[in-house]
Amino acid sequence: MTQQPLRLGTRRSKLAMAQSGQVADAVRRVTGRPVELVEITTYGDVSREALAQIGGTGVFVTALRDALLRGEVDFAVHSLKDLPTAQPEELALAAVPVREDPRDVIVARDALKFTDLPRGARIGTGSPRRMAQLNAYARSHGLDIETVAIRGNVDTRIRFVRDGELDAVVLAAAGLQRIGRIDEVTDFLSVDTVLPAPGQGALAIECTADNADLIAALGELDDPFTRVAVTAERSLLAALEAGCSAPVGALADLLADGQIVKEMRLRGVVGTTDGSRMVQLSTTGPVPETHDQALALGRELATEMLAQGAAGLMGERAH
Ligand SMILES: NCc1[nH]cc(CCC(=O)O)c1CC(=O)O
């Protein structure tokens, strides 16, 4: 019996093609079915100006979701950190595969580490979250750096360093890993220095909510712990009423005693981009056993952060 290929909708960027290709391989392996990539152009790809105006939240996601809802593709892969926190009812998060390294990294000139950057070093990033935490670290450790707002894909960002325009740029380890450029990293930033974006390093595999067979098949790729962790992180983000462009970092991890997992810790940070004011808290509790428990953990930490003034540090952002 010949089977219809599953159609995987993907953006055309290098990162999207890489992660879609890797998920396509995994889906072929677990379902035994052929998978074909279907390229979809998103609004954010077409217009940089549009991207800046909309503020970035979910623009890369919308076109893929529209294609799913129109039945043009069967499933799609998103970077989880780019997904808006509200899940549309017509779509199902069929799988959250095992997370890659969630850390942010530096690609610097002359193989420099973050803390070895010279006085006045210029570090490029488009992320207020990264700016806030790098500047906060610099303030408390007597470093003199300047964060510079940049945009563009990974190639463009790294070129700023190669061309001598910037001393360093900050990127996510996971993205570089997926496109085969992890060797260009000159420093992996500890999550104690820079807490990653909620969901960073994780992928989301989405299909329509009415497709029970496909949800079950894709579910083979789900990693329950990654799902619980990113659920808690995104719940924190949602409860802070912040979007993907807000200066919010969050990371859930397991605290183990030898091989025995004891508890889950959720850390969160919010700060002004100049790093002068930060609210950074963590909470530790039993590993959530349900989706609702994971949501509750995020909400609890958000409540504590808001009580310490987190809302006032997030700026006047629409998202
Ligand atoms: N904001 C863009 C973006 N969305 C997802 C990744 C790759 C990392 C991931 O999948 O979490 C990146 C690039 C980056 O932040 O360096």
The ligand as an SDF file (V2000), in Angstrom:
LIG
                    3D

 16 16  0  0  0  0  0  0  0  0999 V2000
   14.4980   34.8390   17.9920 N   0  0  0  0  0  0  0  0  0  0  0  0
   14.8050   34.0400   16.8460 C   0  0  0  0  0  0  0  0  0  0  0  0
   15.0330   32.6150   17.1910 C   0  0  0  0  0  0  0  0  0  0  0  0
   13.9960   31.7860   17.4140 N   0  0  0  0  0  0  0  0  0  0  0  0
   14.5140   30.5370   17.7060 C   0  0  0  0  0  0  0  0  0  0  0  0
   15.8830   30.6200   17.6510 C   0  0  0  0  0  0  0  0  0  0  0  0
   16.7800   29.4710   17.8590 C   0  0  0  0  0  0  0  0  0  0  0  0
   16.8000   28.9660   19.2670 C   0  0  0  0  0  0  0  0  0  0  0  0
   15.6050   28.1970   19.7080 C   0  0  0  0  0  0  0  0  0  0  0  0
   15.0640   27.3810   18.9410 O   0  0  0  0  0  0  0  0  0  0  0  0
   15.1860   28.3750   20.8550 O   0  0  0  0  0  0  0  0  0  0  0  0
   16.2370   31.9350   17.3110 C   0  0  0  0  0  0  0  0  0  0  0  0
   17.5940   32.4830   17.0990 C   0  0  0  0  0  0  0  0  0  0  0  0
   18.2850   33.0110   18.3460 C   0  0  0  0  0  0  0  0  0  0  0  0
   17.6310   33.4260   19.3180 O   0  0  0  0  0  0  0  0  0  0  0  0
   19.5170   33.0220   18.3450 O   0  0  0  0  0  0  0  0  0  0  0  0
  1  2  1  0
  2  3  1  0
  3  4  1  0
  3 12  2  0
  4  5  1  0
  5  6  2  0
  6  7  1  0
  6 12  1  0
  7  8  1  0
  8  9  1  0
  9 10  2  0
  9 11  1  0
 12 13  1  0
 13 14  1  0
 14 15  2  0
 14 16  1  0
M  END
$$$$
